[in-house]
Amino acid sequence: MNNNKSRGTDKLNALYILLVIVVAVWILSIYAVQLFLPKLEDKALLGDSFGTINSLFSGLAFAGIIYTILLQRKELALQRQELKETRLELERSANAQEKSETQQKRQSENLKQTAKLNALSTLVSYYSQVELKTKTIDVMKSRNAAKEQEKYIQRIKGILEQKEK
């Protein structure tokens, strides 16, 4: 950044020096004409001879303006192209972000289902153990444990069927 700033300052300094030189030569030419051409007719001839040079510089200035316009036109076309590419890249980025969000939602749902399945699996294991322990002690408790176990197994099946859809 500082390097670009110093380059711009260097260019402006060169322009200022050139302007000072042009103004100095112009002032010196006024005195030189007065000194070397005392007659009015000689001064008029000298002024007329600069008419062709004046038209040359006017033509060069006009050509410079046209060249500048063409450069600006080319630069604007490049800028438009870059804006189009930027828009396309932003659109691709937005699409990728939407896909990522969809995948995260899907992953979150999968985690919820896994947590439910783990909980139900734990309950089934618990009631299996209760059924085994109570089989010998209390037949009624054993039947209730088997019913509870079957209920949770059915819930697990339901969750798995929903997931497959």
Secondary structure in CASP SS format (residue, H / E / C, confidence):
PFRMAT SS
TARGET T0000
AUTHOR 0000-0000-0000
METHOD secondary structure of the structure
MODEL  1
M C 1.00
N H 1.00
N H 1.00
N H 1.00
K H 1.00
S H 1.00
R H 1.00
G H 1.00
T H 1.00
D H 1.00
K H 1.00
L H 1.00
N H 1.00
A H 1.00
L H 1.00
Y H 1.00
I H 1.00
L H 1.00
L H 1.00
V H 1.00
I H 1.00
V H 1.00
V H 1.00
A H 1.00
V H 1.00
W H 1.00
I H 1.00
L H 1.00
S H 1.00
I H 1.00
Y H 1.00
A H 1.00
V H 1.00
Q H 1.00
L H 1.00
F H 1.00
L C 1.00
P C 1.00
K C 1.00
L H 1.00
E H 1.00
D H 1.00
K H 1.00
A H 1.00
L H 1.00
L H 1.00
G H 1.00
D H 1.00
S H 1.00
F H 1.00
G H 1.00
T H 1.00
I H 1.00
N H 1.00
S H 1.00
L H 1.00
F H 1.00
S H 1.00
G H 1.00
L H 1.00
A H 1.00
F H 1.00
A H 1.00
G H 1.00
I H 1.00
I H 1.00
Y H 1.00
T H 1.00
I H 1.00
L H 1.00
L H 1.00
Q H 1.00
R H 1.00
K H 1.00
E H 1.00
L H 1.00
A H 1.00
L H 1.00
Q H 1.00
R H 1.00
Q H 1.00
E H 1.00
L H 1.00
K H 1.00
E H 1.00
T H 1.00
R H 1.00
L H 1.00
E H 1.00
L H 1.00
E H 1.00
R H 1.00
S H 1.00
A H 1.00
N H 1.00
A H 1.00
Q H 1.00
E H 1.00
K H 1.00
S H 1.00
E H 1.00
T H 1.00
Q H 1.00
Q H 1.00
K H 1.00
R H 1.00
Q H 1.00
S H 1.00
E H 1.00
N H 1.00
L H 1.00
K H 1.00
Q H 1.00
T H 1.00
A H 1.00
K H 1.00
L H 1.00
N H 1.00
A H 1.00
L H 1.00
S H 1.00
T H 1.00
L H 1.00
V H 1.00
S H 1.00
Y H 1.00
Y H 1.00
S H 1.00
Q H 1.00
V H 1.00
E H 1.00
L H 1.00
K H 1.00
T H 1.00
K H 1.00
T C 1.00
I C 1.00
D C 1.00
V H 1.00
M H 1.00
K H 1.00
S H 1.00
R H 1.00
N H 1.00
A H 1.00
A H 1.00
K H 1.00
E H 1.00
Q H 1.00
E H 1.00
K H 1.00
Y H 1.00
I H 1.00
Q H 1.00
R H 1.00
I H 1.00
K H 1.00
G H 1.00
I H 1.00
L H 1.00
E H 1.00
Q H 1.00
K H 1.00
E H 1.00
K C 1.00
END
